[in-house]
Amino acid sequence: MRLHAGWALVRLPVEACDRQARRLSDLRGPRRKLFRRCEGTRLMRRIFLVRHGVVNYDTLALSAVGQQYARGLPSLLPEPVHFIASDEEARCVETITPLARARNLTPRTYDKQSFTRAQPLADAPAEGVSVLCYRIESIVGILQQLGIPMFAHRDDSYEVILECVQDGGHVTHRSIPTGQSRPARG
């Protein structure tokens, strides 16, 4: 392996991987490749599917509950986050903005058709943590690709953040409570 002048190949023990990855998560290009895999680890990808906060159906903007949820989103998700994507709908962007600011990332936005075709999932890195903020009309393709069943009722999705962990050949799913509940429709 050819190294840039002043660089040395470093092998890290497994227990140091997470700590080192936090410091090196912003490396790009040749330097990142040196630290890409720690000895004894596999590629792991975590994807969090976050529905926009509860909306006020009169204005379609986030309600007070939805705004509170958006402000609390950084505390519900792990650090570091490597990729943030959002449906271009204003309520999705408004929901994901506090997380993006807290993690110093710029969310990538997608139109409804691209989101429906699961383009954010294709653009997400093969390893690390990705957060995708969706509206219910555009999530079906991503759920299918991740092997997650569709919600029994469309408004059930306000109540959980879905996590999909792809670790080597194993895939696991779990739900994280959001503290929101189904909105009352007038």
Residue pairs with C-beta under 8 A, 6 or more apart in sequence:
1 9
3 9
3 34
4 30
4 31
7 31
7 34
9 34
10 34
10 35
11 38
11 39
12 20
12 35
12 38
12 39
13 38
13 39
13 40
14 38
14 39
14 40
14 41
16 38
17 38
17 41
20 35
20 38
21 35
21 38
21 80
22 79
22 80
24 32
24 35
25 80
25 82
25 128
27 35
37 43
42 167
42 168
43 126
43 127
43 167
43 168
44 127
44 165
44 166
44 167
44 168
45 124
45 125
45 126
45 127
45 128
45 130
45 165
45 166
45 167
46 78
46 128
46 129
46 130
46 163
46 164
46 165
46 166
47 121
47 124
47 129
47 130
47 131
47 132
47 146
47 163
47 164
47 165
47 166
48 77
48 129
48 130
48 131
48 132
48 161
48 162
48 163
48 176
49 132
49 134
49 139
49 142
49 143
49 146
49 148
49 161
49 162
49 163
49 164
50 73
50 77
50 95
50 96
50 131
50 132
50 133
50 134
50 161
51 133
51 134
51 135
51 136
51 139
51 157
51 158
51 161
52 62
52 66
52 87
52 89
52 91
52 92
52 94
52 95
52 133
52 134
52 135
53 62
53 63
53 65
53 66
53 67
53 68
53 69
53 70
53 91
53 94
53 95
53 180
54 62
54 63
54 65
54 66
54 69
54 158
54 180
54 181
54 183
55 61
55 62
55 63
55 66
55 91
55 183
56 62
56 63
56 66
57 183
57 185
57 186
58 186
60 90
60 91
61 90
61 91
61 94
62 70
62 91
62 94
62 95
63 183
65 180
65 183
66 91
66 94
66 95
66 180
67 94
69 95
69 178
69 179
69 180
70 94
70 95
70 96
70 97
70 98
70 99
71 98
72 179
73 95
73 96
73 98
73 99
74 98
74 99
74 102
74 103
76 161
76 176
76 178
77 99
77 129
77 131
77 161
78 129
79 103
80 103
80 128
80 129
81 99
81 103
81 105
81 129
81 130
81 131
82 125
82 128
82 129
82 130
83 105
83 108
83 123
83 124
83 125
83 128
83 129
83 130
83 131
84 96
84 99
84 100
84 103
84 105
84 106
84 107
84 108
84 130
84 131
84 132
84 133
85 107
85 108
85 109
85 110
85 120
85 123
85 124
85 130
85 131
85 132
85 133
86 92
86 93
86 95
86 96
86 107
86 108
86 109
86 110
86 132
86 133
86 134
87 93
87 109
87 110
87 111
87 112
87 115
87 133
87 134
87 135
87 138
88 109
88 110
88 111
88 112
89 112
89 135
91 135
92 133
92 134
92 135
93 107
93 109
93 133
95 133
96 107
96 131
96 133
97 107
99 131
100 106
100 107
107 133
108 120
108 123
110 119
110 120
112 135
112 137
112 138
114 120
115 134
115 138
115 139
115 141
115 142
116 137
116 138
116 140
116 141
117 141
118 141
118 142
118 144
118 145
120 130
120 132
120 142
121 132
121 142
121 145
121 146
124 130
124 132
132 142
134 142
136 151
136 154
136 157
139 157
140 150
143 149
143 150
146 164
146 171
146 173
147 164
147 171
147 173
148 162
148 164
148 173
151 157
153 182
155 182
155 183
156 182
158 178
158 180
158 181
158 182
158 183
159 177
159 178
159 180
159 181
159 182
160 175
160 176
160 177
160 178
161 175
161 176
161 178
162 173
162 174
162 175
162 176
163 173
163 174
163 175
163 176
164 171
164 172
164 173
165 171
165 172
165 173
165 174
